[in-house]
């Protein structure tokens, strides 16, 4: 039976949950996720879990934050004077926005705090600092 190795393109079905059991993402009802093992297309912990799996195999993997989206970084918080944000932009805590960096790159941020003077934007990934669990099923292997 063929086993996954680095460089193979695989298709998986998955359900990702937090340690409290809440689901943050799933391929249920969608096409399987396809990626090349070892290419950096997905989080490192999930990538590593693929090696040695066979088509049809299912397993559950626990991935610590350091092998998922990393730890939260305080330097990813940015306070912006409120008058620099257009009045039509919603500023509810938790609202996801996109900002353009000085080099023209678009970056997702979340509204973390709002005062009369400033708005604090958080560029950390929403799952940064969280340990993740994945139930995965290997659907297909396209050997390298």
N, C-alpha and C positions, 0 to 999 in steps of 0.2 A: 504494500500500500504506500502511496506517495505521501511524504511528509513535507510540511512547509519548511523552506530554508530561505535565508537572506537572498533578496533579489527576485523572489517569486511574487507574482501579482495574485492577490487573494480576494475573495469576496466573503464577507461575514454578515450575519445578522447579529445584532447586539441590543442589549438594554443596559444603560448606565444608571447606577443609583448612588446616592450619597450614603454615608454611614447610618443615617436615620431611616433609611429604606425608601426615601422619596426618589422618584425617577426624574433624571434631568435630560435624558435623551434616549431615543430608541429608533431602530430601523423598522419596527413593526408597521406593517401596512405600506412600506416603501421598498424600493429596490435595495438589495444588499449594498453595504459599503464596500467599495473596491479601492485597494491601495497596494503599493509595492512594499513588501517587508524590508525594513532597514533603510528606507529612503527618507525618513523624517517627515512623512506626510501625516502621521498621526502621533499621538502622545507616546513617549518612549516606553512606558510600562505596558501599554497594550501591544505595541509593536513587538516587544520581547516575548510576550505571551503566545504569539503566533507560532514561533519556531517549534517544529516537531509535531504540530497538529495534523490530523488527517481529515479529509472531506467527510462531513457528517458528524464529526466529533464536537461535543459541547463541553464547555467548562466555565467556571466562575473564577475570576481573578480579582484580587484586591490590589489596588495601585496606590501607593503613598503619594501625597501631594508633590514630592520632589521628582517623581517619575510621571507626573500628570501635567498640570499647568504651573507647577512651581509654587513657591511661597509668595504670599502677598508682599509687595514692595511699597514701602512708605513713599519712596520717591516717585511713584506712579500717581500720587495724588497731586493735583494742581489747583490752586485757588485762582479764580479769574474774577476781576472786578465785574460786578453785576451789570454795570452800564455797557460792558463790551458784548453782552449777549442780547441778540435781538428780542424784542418784546413778544414776538409770536412763538418763541421756542418754549415748550413746556419744561418746567423746572421742578417737577415732582420728584421726591427722593426715589431712586431706583430707575428713573427714566433713562433709556439708552439713547445716546446721541452719537453723531460722528463729527469729529473735528479734523481739520486739515493741519498737518504739521508744517513747519517752515520749509521743508524740502518737498512739499506737495503731496505727501502720503496721507491717505485717509485712515484714521484710527478710531475704533469704537471706544467710547467712554460712558460711564454711568454717573448720573448726578448723585453725589454722596452726601452733600450738605448744602443748605441754602440759608444765607442770612440777608439782611437788608443791604449789606455792602458787597458781599461776594458769593460766588458759587464754587463749591469744591467738586472737581471732576476726578473720577477714578478710572485710570487706564489699565488697572489690573484686570486680567481675565476674570469673569464672574465665578469661575471654579478654582481660582488660585487659592492656595492654602487649604484645599479640601482633599481628603482621601476619597478615592473613587472605587466603585465596584462595578465590574462588567460581567454579565452573562453573555457569552459569545458562542456562536455556532459557525463552524467553517463550512461554507456553502460550496466553494470552488477554489481550485488552485490552477493557475496558469504558470507552468514552470518557466524559469528564466532561460 
